[in-house]
């Protein structure tokens, strides 16, 4: 059943959350653990707590506890009745469609070009939602449109991929809860949009990055981009055991090529960098093709903000913000941020030029862009196109190998030698 359109949900804090007795993917994607909070009702945005600094929770215990659920999922797949495909309205192939789908009223937003070459699933981070990836419009009145998320969608569409985003059930992704919901949406979308057989890639950041790494255990996926997150596969698995485990939980026995995109190069997110390093080593030992993409700190020029958020920040305003940051001593001689913007006083410096930007963490365009510039645990669209192109090349290589084997190597992707970046 389809239900009345609803709003995206965002918050400002997140303790490890999920159903009673469950284990979550991760804690706050851009927020330290301050206290627990029940996820707000659809369409309701909660005010930030006074103690919020917009920081990232990178707790090793929360991260490991979250991704440890991958090997033992119990999923209930929701059925969508005939004719209830996501985005079933005719003639809407070039603008976003926002729907609540299925018996669980799964929040879904999708957009596709006229002739898609494949599908990319997008998984948000903790305290975020699918509504981050599109700007507010008559087609999605509840959308927020954060700048990096908008750039991800734009790049995907330019590369002729259909894009599907789903909001997690709770503040963070939980495989045993969300895996079946996402599988239902993606499989039904690809069938009813006549995209079955085309490549399906999955991109996620932080909690979403760990979650997309769980999808091959419940469904067929052709490639993964895990950003600012590691992916957990049980250390004891051999190639043969991995194939068996993937099939046991509902996957097709193949773990796809994987991109690890992270901000560890600056030594500001060493914990994530260490998770990624261990995951890469394990993946390569299992024969999974791996690519690493580093997201470096960025200098703030006069056009930094207008180039990354052209729809909301003019060149004049971008220059004013950059000059204010420099005047307040927040930038070094080369234009790099001196301090973590999650704890610095940059808001006082840019407030006169904020316009309609709330400057609230997890909701603010300027806040997100400063996190990207500082390169510390933030979703980024940088190198996204290159990463997708690499996945596409790996998919073509796997299909060629599959054809050459006469269709006998069902685990062709798992058995492909690890790719070098």
C-alpha positions, 0 to 999 in steps of 0.5 A: 500500500502507498500512503500519504507523503511524509517528511524527512526526519532529522535530529541532533543527537543519537545514542546507540539506537534501534529496537529493544534488544537490537544492535545499531549500525553506529551512533551519531553520524555527525554528533557525539553521544550526549543522550538518547532520544526517540526519533521524531515523528515524520515532518517534525524537526527537533530543536538542537540541544544547547550542548550540541557541537556538531561533532562526530561519534567515532566510538570504537565500541559503537562502531564494532557493535553496530557492524557485528550484526551483519553475519547474523541477520533475520529479515522480514521482507514487506510485500508491495501489492501489484501496481504499487511500485515506487514512483508508479505515476506516469511521465515522472522520469526526470524529477524526484518522486517522494513516496511512502511505500509498502505496509511499513510505509518506507520513506523512498525518494527516487529519480531516474534519467530517460535511459538509465544504465543502472541504479545507485542506492543512497544510504544517509548517515545517523540522524539524517534521512533520504530527504537530504539528497534532494532540494525542497520543491513541489515534488518533495516539499519535505526535502532539505537538500544538503549540498554534498548530497545534492552533488552526489545525486547530480553526478549520478544522474549525469552518469545516467544512473537512476537514484533511489534513497530510503530513510532508515527505520530508526536514527541509524541503520540497523541491518536486521531491521532495514535490510529487508525494507531496502531489499523490497524497495530496490527489487520492486523498483528495478522490476517495475522500472524495467531495470532488472539486469542492469548494475545496482551500486550502493553508496552510504556514509558513516552508518550508511557506509556500514549498512551498504556493506551488509546488503550483499548478505540479503540481496544482489549488489554489483558494487559498494561505496562505503564512505567514512566507514569500515565494513565488517566481514567475520574474520574467520571466513575463507572465500568458500565460507564467505560464499556460503554465508552470503547465500545463507542469509539471502544473498547470491553468494558474491561480495561485490567490488568495494570502494572505501572513501574516507578522510583518514589522510589528514590523521584527523579521523584515524579511527575510521582510517584504521577500520578501513585499513583492516577491512581492505586487508581482509577483503583483499585476502578474500579476493574482493576487488578493493579501491581506496579514495582519500578525501583531503582537507580543502582550502577555502577560497572566495568561491569555495561555497558558491562552487559547491552550493551554487543553488543557494550561495552566490559568488558574492556571499561566498566571498563574504563568508570566506573573508569573514573566516579569514578576518577572524583568524580561522584560516591559515595562510593557505586558506585551510581551517585551523580548527575543527568547525564542530567546536570552533566559533565560525558561526559568530564570524559568518552570521552576518552573511548566513542569509536563510541558513540556520547554521544548525548542525546536520541541517546547515549548508555552511556547516556541512561544507566546513566539515568537508573542508576540514576533512573530518567525518562528513559525507562528500561528493568528491571522487564519487564519479570516479568511484562509480566509474571504477565499479562499472569497470569492475562489473564489466570485467566480472560479466566478461569473466562470467561469460567466458566461464560459460556462466558457471562462476556464480561467485566471479566477483568474490574470486576476482583478484583484489584491484590496486588503486 
